[in-house]
Every structure is written in structure tokens, then in C-alpha cells.
Amino acid sequence: MTEVLAPSRIPLENYVGVVGAGEIEELRALAKPLRGRSMEMINSTAVGGGVAEILNRLVPLAEELELAMRWDVMKGAEEFFDVTKSFHNALHGEPYLHKSKDFEIFLSYNERNRANLPLDAEFMVIHDPQPVALIDARPPGSNHWVWRCHIDLSHPNREVWNFLEKFVSRYDAAMFSSPEFSRQLSISQYLFYPAIDPLSEKNCPLDPELIEQVLDRYQIDPQRPILTQISRFDRLKDPVGVIRAYRIVKRYFDCQLVLAGGSASDDPEGALVLKDVLRAADKDPDIKILELPAWAPLEVNALQRASTIVVQKSLREGFGLTVSEALWKKKPVVASAVGGIPTQIIHKHTGLLAYSVEGTAYQIRFLLSHPEIAAKLGENGHQHVKENFLITQKLKRYLALFLLLDRS
């Protein structure tokens, strides 16, 4: 069993200046009847990826409200994460090459974790497919179990989904990041947007001197346009496609490209994808490929704030919180029209959507040619995130759901 030690808390009052006093009072009112009630979040990795980032901020905020929320991470060896990575890709609609022992390996590791995790909180939230079979540990008629799915299930591989759905259907409810991701289920389903913490190191305002230091460290020229994609090195994030789009833009603008990210502990493909990216970059001095550790949020923040345009050219995407991070910083964003990205990017209002390498390059060129439009998109994007994708709103929805489950 691995219990994650949450980071230091940010006082709840600090959020008043961002979201307003009314939002904080609503949080306190919802939390009051839940004090003393146990809550447990379980996912498959403590670092890397959007789920870990959200929980890293959600749990301390819940503790600020005097709630007994804990976060545990299931354990697994390489063979387990190889299987769950293939499941992840298959659920996004990618080809699935079934191996005879895949389901057996998956069930074996879930069984081991059932023996080591507490699984006794009154409100259990299980994140994504990896720990979904933990539901087998639920005593009849006891605590409340909810499955939180962060990935796009709009066109899943039928074999993988049929296997997982047998477990999902035994939960009290399921939560999805977009209406399009939901499936036909016998249980209640709820819309839950992912969220960013505006006061975390990754999103808080930075001194210009710190931003300059980061650019200097990675030999990035602040006087020339900077195109940036922040994401782990994953084929579905299409970093090689970003390089191809950059090369088209480079014919017209003397720009630079930053590909910054790392890998999640439950993603065994990261090193292979990074090799492909380095090969595609072909030692271009204006392509900066930065393998950042998960504990470098200030550097990510600085790179986003220094960027002229932020790109998110995903082929498949659950939600893509890096989009909201960039919008929060008032940056113009060019992103693929996949998964949960169109929820964040309202085309020509909060950013620009694209459907191909060439389309991505065209939209980048347009924004570089029209900086006044780029600035307006950034302003609109910031307001859109403030209204829909902040961590306080996410916690408020969790509390409302727990109260609803408690009365059902």
C-alpha cells in the first residue's frame, strides 16, 4: 500500500482573491455535514499525468475544509503497466493486440492491491481503468463507490471495454470529463471537468527574473517567437507531429520549438517515444526537447508564460489540462479538436482548433501574423478557465456528489 503524502496546504482564504468569497463560503457549507466522514481516492501513479496532479492539489484543499480525505496509489510491476497502457490506448480507439494473459495479469494485480489497500472509507473514488477491479473488495451494502474515468471512451475497443464494464457496472456512479465520453451504463453518470489549481507552483504568477533564468538555462531566445507543447512523451500527444508543424511554420517565421515533459510511472512507452522525438528533431538547435521531472512545476510555469503560442496537438485526449494551464496564463493556444480539448478551446473565441499537421501550422502562422487576435484569445481563455476549470469548483462538485450518494 502506498499512501501519498500531500503537499503543504494553501490557506483557503488565499483563493478568495481568485474565485471570490461566495465560492469559498459555498465550499464550507457543503463540507460541514461531511466532516468526520472518511473519503479515499485511489489511482495508479503518484507522479506524472493529470490525475496525479489533480489529486496533489485536491487533497490538501479538502484538508483545509477539515475533511478526512486520503489518497492511495495502487502498486504494480512492469507487466501490469504494460497491460494497462495497452488498455488505455485501446479505450481511446487504438488497435489492441490481445495477449492471452492480459486479463489474467490485470486481475492478479488488482487482487494483490485489494489485500493491501484499506478500501474502507465511506466514500471511495477509484480513478481510471487500472484499479477498477478493486470493487471486488466492497462488502455488500456498505460504503459508496464511484468510478472516475479521465479518458475518452467515445470509441473504445469493444473487447477491452466489455471486460472492464463488468466491474464499472457494480459502482454506485461513474464520472466522465465530457458527455461524449460516457457509455450506456445501468448506474448514474455525472459530468466532472478536470481542474487546475490557480495558486499552485505550476500556475501562480512568477517574477520576470525567474522566467528569464529558465529561458537562459535552456538556451531559449526570448526575442524570437517560442512555440511550446507541455506534455509527457506519449504517442497520443503526437510530439513528432508538433515538430512537423513547426518545420512548416519555420519557413515563414524565425521561431523556436519547446517540447517539455516527462513520463508517468505507469507509462512504459515514454522512453521509446522520447527516442522518436530526438530522431525527428535531428539536432535542430531551435528545437528544445526538455525531459523535466514531475517536481519541476515552476519551470513548466515559466516555459508556458514565456511562450508566444502554446500547442497541444494530441491525437487522442481525455481532457488535456495543459490547455487550461496555458489559457489561465492568457496564452493563445492551438490545439487538436479531440477529446476534452474542445470543451476548453471554443474555436475563435478562447483559442484555435486544428485537425492535422498542416492545419496546426496554419493556425500558428495566423496567430503569429495577428498578435492582437492572439492576445484577445488569451484574455477570453483565462476567463473561460476561471468560470469552469478551477480546483475549487471541482471539490465543490465532489462534495455535492458525496451528499447526494449519502441520501440515496
RODO-2510 file (C-alpha; in nm, 4 decimals, decimal comma):
residues 408
     n   res          X          Y          Z
     1     m     0,0000     0,0000     0,0000
     2     t     0,1288     0,3451    -0,0873
     3     e    -0,0317     0,6456     0,0760
     4     v     0,0642     0,9681    -0,0943
     5     l     0,1885     1,2466     0,1267
     6     a     0,0056     1,5557     0,0078
     7     p     0,1967     1,8833    -0,0393
     8     s     0,1712     2,1664     0,2076
     9     r    -0,1693     2,3298     0,2187
    10     i    -0,2555     2,6671     0,0744
    11     p    -0,4843     2,8563     0,3152
    12     l    -0,8407     2,8563     0,1884
    13     e    -0,8612     3,2332     0,2295
    14     n    -0,5926     3,2732    -0,0361
    15     y    -0,8415     3,1590    -0,3000
    16     v    -1,0851     3,4413    -0,2224
    17     g    -0,8914     3,6818    -0,4418
    18     v    -0,9234     3,4410    -0,7355
    19     v    -1,2723     3,2897    -0,7107
    20     g    -1,4496     3,5264    -0,4741
    21     a    -1,5725     3,4933    -0,1149
    22     g    -1,9034     3,3410    -0,2231
    23     e    -1,7361     3,0362    -0,3775
    24     i    -1,5398     2,9708    -0,0580
    25     e    -1,8492     3,0029     0,1565
    26     e    -2,0292     2,7500    -0,0632
    27     l    -1,7393     2,5092    -0,0140
    28     r    -1,7543     2,5494     0,3631
    29     a    -2,1300     2,4954     0,3672
    30     l    -2,1045     2,1758     0,1624
    31     a    -1,8144     2,0445     0,3694
    32     k    -1,9746     2,0983     0,7077
    33     p    -2,2064     1,7907     0,7083
    34     l    -1,9222     1,5747     0,5721
    35     r    -1,6694     1,6471     0,8448
    36     g    -1,5650     1,3308     1,0205
    37     r    -1,6684     1,1171     0,7211
    38     s    -1,3867     0,9239     0,5529
    39     m    -1,3012     0,9667     0,1837
    40     e    -1,0424     0,7756    -0,0187
    41     m    -0,9023     0,8468    -0,3646
    42     i    -0,7151     0,5685    -0,5461
    43     n    -0,5238     0,5868    -0,8736
    44     s    -0,2217     0,4179    -1,0319
    45     t     0,0574     0,6751    -1,0019
    46     a     0,1715     0,9361    -0,7518
    47     v     0,3655     1,1444    -1,0052
    48     g     0,3225     1,2258    -1,3724
    49     g    -0,0032     1,2689    -1,5593
    50     g    -0,3087     1,4823    -1,4987
    51     v    -0,4797     1,2589    -1,2408
    52     a    -0,1860     1,2724    -1,0002
    53     e    -0,1608     1,6487    -1,0483
    54     i    -0,5277     1,6990    -0,9667
    55     l    -0,5170     1,4793    -0,6561
    56     n    -0,1974     1,6514    -0,5493
    57     r    -0,3978     1,9718    -0,5144
    58     l    -0,7450     1,8389    -0,4309
    59     v    -0,6484     1,6511    -0,1137
    60     p    -0,4794     1,9463     0,0638
    61     l    -0,7739     2,1695    -0,0258
    62     a    -1,0121     1,9138     0,1265
    63     e    -0,7965     1,9067     0,4398
    64     e    -0,8278     2,2863     0,4583
    65     l    -1,2019     2,2239     0,4900
    66     e    -1,1340     1,9792     0,7781
    67     l    -1,2321     1,6795     0,5653
    68     a    -1,0822     1,3340     0,6189
    69     m    -0,9676     1,2680     0,2623
    70     r    -0,6747     1,0385     0,1864
    71     w    -0,5024     0,9419    -0,1362
    72     d    -0,3624     0,5936    -0,2009
    73     v    -0,1790     0,4597    -0,5048
    74     m    -0,2047     0,1000    -0,6216
    75     k     0,1188    -0,0907    -0,6793
    76     g     0,2081    -0,2744    -0,9966
    77     a     0,5078    -0,4177    -1,1781
    78     e     0,6113    -0,3528    -1,5375
    79     e     0,3956    -0,6340    -1,6728
    80     f     0,0849    -0,4777    -1,5178
    81     f     0,1525    -0,1314    -1,6574
    82     d     0,2316    -0,2767    -2,0000
    83     v    -0,1174    -0,4278    -1,9961
    84     t    -0,2906    -0,1148    -1,8669
    85     k    -0,1088     0,1011    -2,1227
    86     s    -0,2406    -0,1242    -2,3996
    87     f    -0,5877    -0,0961    -2,2394
    88     h    -0,5521     0,2829    -2,2280
    89     n    -0,4663     0,3047    -2,5971
    90     a    -0,7424     0,0575    -2,6896
    91     l    -1,0037     0,2554    -2,4974
    92     h    -0,9002     0,5605    -2,6975
    93     g    -0,9772     0,3628    -3,0127
    94     e    -0,6257     0,2459    -3,0977
    95     p    -0,5651    -0,1127    -3,2209
    96     y    -0,5458    -0,3742    -2,9458
    97     l    -0,3312    -0,6837    -2,9863
    98     h    -0,4786    -0,9184    -2,7319
    99     k    -0,2378    -1,1391    -2,5410
   100     s    -0,3754    -1,4455    -2,3673
   101     k    -0,2551    -1,3403    -2,0225
   102     d    -0,3548    -0,9709    -2,0341
   103     f    -0,6796    -1,0058    -1,8400
   104     e    -0,5224    -1,2530    -1,6003
   105     i    -0,2352    -1,0140    -1,5207
   106     f    -0,4785    -0,7259    -1,4740
   107     l    -0,6948    -0,9202    -1,2289
   108     s    -0,3949    -1,0572    -1,0412
   109     y    -0,2562    -0,7122    -0,9573
   110     n    -0,5970    -0,5794    -0,8607
   111     e    -0,6344    -0,8747    -0,6254
   112     r    -0,2965    -0,8033    -0,4648
   113     n    -0,3909    -0,4406    -0,4121
   114     r    -0,7246    -0,5377    -0,2588
   115     a    -0,5283    -0,7204     0,0076
   116     n    -0,3049    -0,4205     0,0844
   117     l    -0,5205    -0,1107     0,0436
   118     p    -0,7640    -0,0082     0,3210
   119     l    -1,0711     0,0357     0,0921
   120     d    -1,2825     0,1118     0,3980
   121     a    -1,3666     0,4805     0,3547
   122     e    -1,7326     0,5789     0,3440
   123     f    -1,6755     0,7410     0,0045
   124     m    -1,4441     0,5561    -0,2341
   125     v    -1,3356     0,7198    -0,5620
   126     i    -1,1463     0,4900    -0,7999
   127     h    -0,9682     0,6664    -1,0848
   128     d    -0,9438     0,5168    -1,4337
   129     p    -0,9225     0,1549    -1,5521
   130     q    -0,6104     0,0375    -1,3665
   131     p    -0,7755    -0,0086    -1,0228
   132     v    -1,1333    -0,0628    -1,1425
   133     a    -1,1469    -0,4257    -1,0191
   134     l    -1,0886    -0,3121    -0,6602
   135     i    -1,4679    -0,3062    -0,6420
   136     d    -1,4453    -0,6807    -0,5657
   137     a    -1,3397    -0,5819    -0,2131
   138     r    -1,6603    -0,3938    -0,1412
   139     p    -1,8693    -0,5558     0,1325
   140     p    -2,2374    -0,5844     0,0377
   141     g    -2,4462    -0,2803     0,1223
   142     s    -2,1647    -0,0809     0,2801
   143     n    -1,9716     0,2246     0,1618
   144     h    -2,0274     0,4311    -0,1525
   145     w    -1,8097     0,3580    -0,4580
   146     v    -1,7665     0,5891    -0,7586
   147     w    -1,5600     0,5291    -1,0715
   148     r    -1,3900     0,8403    -1,2113
   149     c    -1,2919     0,7982    -1,5773
   150     h    -1,0488     1,0589    -1,7104
   151     i    -1,0105     0,9137    -2,0600
   152     d    -1,2099     0,9346    -2,3825
   153     l    -1,4433     0,6341    -2,4079
   154     s    -1,6367     0,7594    -2,7098
   155     h    -1,4981     0,4843    -2,9388
   156     p    -1,3453     0,2141    -2,7170
   157     n    -1,2149    -0,1209    -2,8294
   158     r    -1,5115    -0,3490    -2,7683
   159     e    -1,3157    -0,6397    -2,6175
   160     v    -1,1383    -0,4252    -2,3582
   161     w    -1,4477    -0,2249    -2,2689
   162     n    -1,6647    -0,5365    -2,2287
   163     f    -1,4078    -0,6727    -1,9847
   164     l    -1,3906    -0,3528    -1,7778
   165     e    -1,7629    -0,2741    -1,7921
   166     k    -1,8388    -0,5805    -1,5772
   167     f    -1,6640    -0,4001    -1,2913
   168     v    -1,7818    -0,0463    -1,3725
   169     s    -2,1474    -0,1516    -1,3623
   170     r    -2,1099    -0,2520    -0,9966
   171     y    -2,0214     0,1015    -0,8835
   172     d    -2,2820     0,3435    -0,7496
   173     a    -2,1962     0,6021    -1,0131
   174     a    -1,9465     0,6944    -1,2839
   175     m    -1,7953     1,0342    -1,3624
   176     f    -1,6727     1,1478    -1,7043
   177     s    -1,4895     1,4573    -1,8301
   178     s    -1,7247     1,5086    -2,1248
   179     p    -2,0748     1,3919    -2,2202
   180     e    -1,9242     1,2314    -2,5328
   181     f    -1,7052     1,0040    -2,3187
   182     s    -1,9905     0,8348    -2,1354
   183     r    -2,1190     0,4848    -2,2097
   184     q    -2,4574     0,3201    -2,1777
   185     l    -2,4495     0,2040    -1,8166
   186     s    -2,7016     0,0893    -1,5594
   187     i    -2,5573     0,3287    -1,2990
   188     s    -2,5836     0,7063    -1,2671
   189     q    -2,3338     0,9154    -1,4627
   190     y    -2,2056     1,2643    -1,3816
   191     l    -2,0087     1,5296    -1,5689
   192     f    -1,6886     1,6233    -1,3838
   193     y    -1,4390     1,8542    -1,5513
   194     p    -1,0741     1,8176    -1,4534
   195     a    -0,9295     2,1309    -1,2984
   196     i    -0,6164     2,3298    -1,2246
   197     d    -0,5113     2,4939    -0,9005
   198     p    -0,4534     2,8633    -0,9800
   199     l    -0,2316     2,9033    -0,6717
   200     s    -0,0063     2,6014    -0,7254
   201     e     0,3561     2,6461    -0,8304
   202     k     0,2592     2,5437    -1,1811
   203     n     0,0015     2,8204    -1,2231
   204     c     0,0816     3,1049    -0,9806
   205     p     0,2226     3,4378    -1,1062
   206     l     0,6013     3,4430    -1,1497
   207     d     0,8627     3,7156    -1,1301
   208     p     1,0007     3,8051    -1,4743
   209     e     1,3511     3,7371    -1,3431
   210     l     1,2669     3,3721    -1,2752
   211     i     1,1237     3,3311    -1,6250
   212     e     1,4419     3,4815    -1,7707
   213     q     1,6544     3,2404    -1,5671
   214     v     1,4643     2,9397    -1,7008
   215     l     1,4964     3,0593    -2,0609
   216     d     1,8667     3,1190    -2,0109
   217     r     1,9147     2,7738    -1,8567
   218     y     1,7703     2,6036    -2,1636
   219     q     1,9209     2,8495    -2,4159
   220     i     1,5836     2,9740    -2,5380
   221     d     1,5891     3,3157    -2,7065
   222     p     1,3202     3,5462    -2,5592
   223     q     1,3488     3,7781    -2,8605
   224     r     1,2132     3,5219    -3,1094
   225     p     0,8708     3,3516    -3,1127
   226     i     0,8510     3,0478    -2,8840
   227     l     0,6117     2,7621    -2,9648
   228     t     0,5632     2,5223    -2,6743
   229     q     0,3947     2,1911    -2,6084
   230     i     0,3956     2,0703    -2,2480
   231     s     0,3025     1,7042    -2,2143
   232     r     0,4537     1,3707    -2,1310
   233     f     0,6285     1,1907    -2,4152
   234     d     0,3370     0,9811    -2,5335
   235     r     0,2478     0,8848    -2,8908
   236     l    -0,1076     1,0068    -2,8403
   237     k     0,0301     1,3567    -2,7660
   238     d     0,1930     1,3470    -3,1137
   239     p     0,5179     1,5314    -3,0343
   240     v     0,6592     1,4230    -3,3715
   241     g     0,3579     1,5840    -3,5389
   242     v     0,4338     1,9053    -3,3485
   243     i     0,7871     1,9024    -3,4915
   244     r     0,6449     1,8616    -3,8423
   245     a     0,4103     2,1580    -3,7885
   246     y     0,6988     2,3665    -3,6524
   247     r     0,9070     2,2952    -3,9636
   248     i     0,6262     2,4333    -4,1809
   249     v     0,5960     2,7478    -3,9668
   250     k     0,9751     2,7864    -3,9693
   251     r     0,9632     2,8592    -4,3430
   252     y     0,7801     3,1841    -4,2650
   253     f     0,8851     3,2799    -3,9108
   254     d     1,2188     3,2527    -3,7326
   255     c     1,0680     3,0670    -3,4386
   256     q     1,1744     2,8140    -3,1759
   257     l     1,0017     2,4982    -3,0524
   258     v     0,9990     2,3723    -2,6943
   259     l     0,8785     2,0189    -2,6217
   260     a     0,8831     1,9803    -2,2456
   261     g     0,7539     1,6969    -2,0342
   262     g     0,8396     1,3719    -1,8711
   263     s     0,6779     1,0381    -1,8147
   264     a     0,4329     0,8887    -1,5690
   265     s     0,5361     0,5919    -1,3555
   266     d     0,2515     0,3869    -1,5060
   267     d     0,3525     0,4613    -1,8698
   268     p     0,6211     0,2220    -2,0011
   269     e     0,6315     0,3772    -2,3515
   270     g     0,7777     0,7147    -2,2556
   271     a     1,1445     0,6328    -2,3230
   272     l     1,0670     0,4904    -2,6681
   273     v     0,8641     0,7950    -2,7670
   274     l     1,1411     1,0266    -2,6466
   275     k     1,3863     0,8490    -2,8779
   276     d     1,1497     0,9033    -3,1713
   277     v     1,1221     1,2723    -3,0823
   278     l     1,5002     1,3167    -3,0653
   279     r     1,5334     1,1461    -3,4018
   280     a     1,2683     1,3726    -3,5561
   281     a     1,4319     1,6855    -3,4118
   282     d     1,7516     1,5882    -3,5954
   283     k     1,9711     1,8124    -3,3781
   284     d     1,7918     2,1311    -3,4838
   285     p     1,9318     2,3926    -3,2408
   286     d     1,5947     2,5707    -3,2331
   287     i     1,4110     2,2609    -3,1066
   288     k     1,4494     2,2282    -2,7308
   289     i     1,3490     1,8859    -2,6002
   290     l     1,3321     1,9046    -2,2226
   291     e     1,2770     1,5948    -2,0121
   292     l     1,1530     1,7551    -1,6930
   293     p     1,0871     1,5704    -1,3679
   294     a     0,7387     1,5801    -1,2222
   295     w     0,8702     1,8019    -0,9420
   296     a     0,9608     2,0899    -1,1764
   297     p     0,6303     2,2815    -1,1783
   298     l     0,7940     2,6242    -1,1617
   299     e     0,9925     2,5501    -1,4759
   300     v     0,6779     2,4397    -1,6581
   301     n     0,5050     2,7560    -1,5390
   302     a     0,7926     2,9716    -1,6629
   303     l     0,8045     2,7998    -2,0024
   304     q     0,4318     2,8468    -2,0534
   305     r     0,4464     3,2127    -1,9522
   306     a     0,7412     3,2750    -2,1848
   307     s     0,5671     3,1128    -2,4815
   308     t     0,4305     3,3080    -2,7725
   309     i     0,1892     3,0265    -2,8591
   310     v     0,1117     2,7044    -2,6728
   311     v     0,0318     2,3928    -2,8757
   312     q    -0,1484     2,0734    -2,7781
   313     k    -0,1517     1,8512    -3,0845
   314     s    -0,2971     1,5373    -2,9302
   315     l    -0,4260     1,2514    -3,1447
   316     r    -0,6487     1,1328    -2,8597
   317     e    -0,7069     1,3124    -2,5323
   318     g    -0,9021     1,2622    -2,2144
   319     f    -0,9079     1,6305    -2,1348
   320     g    -0,5629     1,7879    -2,1654
   321     l    -0,5189     2,0092    -1,8601
   322     t    -0,2111     2,1701    -2,0136
   323     v    -0,4593     2,3599    -2,2302
   324     s    -0,6308     2,5101    -1,9251
   325     e    -0,2909     2,5862    -1,7715
   326     a    -0,1909     2,7875    -2,0779
   327     l    -0,5284     2,9624    -2,1044
   328     w    -0,5060     3,0586    -1,7363
   329     k    -0,1797     3,2341    -1,8217
   330     k    -0,3599     3,4212    -2,1020
   331     k    -0,1666     3,2420    -2,3733
   332     p    -0,3094     3,1825    -2,7225
   333     v    -0,3483     2,8085    -2,7768
   334     v    -0,3606     2,5992    -3,0938
   335     a    -0,4872     2,2500    -3,0167
   336     s    -0,6341     1,9422    -3,1791
   337     a    -1,0124     1,9085    -3,1854
   338     v    -1,0101     1,5799    -2,9950
   339     g    -1,1330     1,4505    -2,6593
   340     g    -1,1974     1,7175    -2,3972
   341     i    -0,9955     1,9882    -2,5727
   342     p    -1,2978     2,1474    -2,7496
   343     t    -1,4549     2,1919    -2,4056
   344     q    -1,1657     2,4247    -2,3258
   345     i    -1,0947     2,5676    -2,6699
   346     i    -1,4028     2,7327    -2,8135
   347     h    -1,2807     2,7860    -3,1677
   348     k    -1,2014     3,1502    -3,2487
   349     h    -1,3138     3,2569    -2,9009
   350     t    -1,0772     3,1008    -2,6441
   351     g    -0,8260     2,9555    -2,8922
   352     l    -0,7934     2,7845    -3,2279
   353     l    -0,8646     2,4209    -3,3126
   354     a    -0,6859     2,2179    -3,5783
   355     y    -0,7313     1,8772    -3,7412
   356     s    -0,3928     1,7998    -3,8960
   357     v    -0,0237     1,8876    -3,9016
   358     e    -0,0854     2,1348    -4,1809
   359     g    -0,3869     2,2817    -4,0008
   360     t    -0,1845     2,3256    -3,6829
   361     a     0,0894     2,5050    -3,8765
   362     y    -0,1661     2,7302    -4,0483
   363     q    -0,3269     2,8358    -3,7190
   364     i     0,0126     2,9066    -3,5631
   365     r     0,1105     3,1205    -3,8624
   366     f    -0,2199     3,3078    -3,8381
   367     l    -0,1629     3,3950    -3,4724
   368     l     0,1979     3,4973    -3,5294
   369     s     0,0715     3,7296    -3,8049
   370     h    -0,2117     3,8702    -3,5875
   371     p    -0,0787     3,9287    -3,2341
   372     e    -0,3823     4,1393    -3,1412
   373     i    -0,6134     3,8425    -3,2087
   374     a    -0,3775     3,6144    -3,0168
   375     a    -0,3955     3,8470    -2,7164
   376     k    -0,7766     3,8579    -2,7264
   377     l    -0,7990     3,4782    -2,7390
   378     g    -0,5715     3,4619    -2,4350
   379     e    -0,7934     3,7002    -2,2387
   380     n    -1,1077     3,5057    -2,3290
   381     g    -0,9387     3,1773    -2,2444
   382     h    -0,8401     3,2981    -1,8995
   383     q    -1,1984     3,3920    -1,8193
   384     h    -1,3269     3,0573    -1,9519
   385     v    -1,0925     2,8670    -1,7195
   386     k    -1,1880     3,0869    -1,4252
   387     e    -1,5548     3,0066    -1,4795
   388     n    -1,5219     2,6331    -1,5419
   389     f    -1,1915     2,4623    -1,4647
   390     l    -1,0577     2,5651    -1,1237
   391     i    -0,9902     2,3219    -0,8379
   392     t    -1,2376     2,4884    -0,6020
   393     q    -1,5237     2,4112    -0,8402
   394     k    -1,4074     2,0526    -0,8740
   395     l    -1,4009     1,9971    -0,4982
   396     k    -1,7454     2,1549    -0,4699
   397     r    -1,8832     1,9007    -0,7177
   398     y    -1,7245     1,6132    -0,5274
   399     l    -1,8828     1,7283    -0,2036
   400     a    -2,2226     1,7686    -0,3670
   401     l    -2,1945     1,4165    -0,5108
   402     f    -2,0994     1,2668    -0,1735
   403     l    -2,4007     1,4341    -0,0119
   404     l    -2,6250     1,3030    -0,2884
   405     l    -2,4904     0,9469    -0,2530
   406     d    -2,5342     0,9636     0,1225
   407     r    -2,9063     1,0339     0,0806
   408     s    -2,9712     0,7721    -0,1865
***
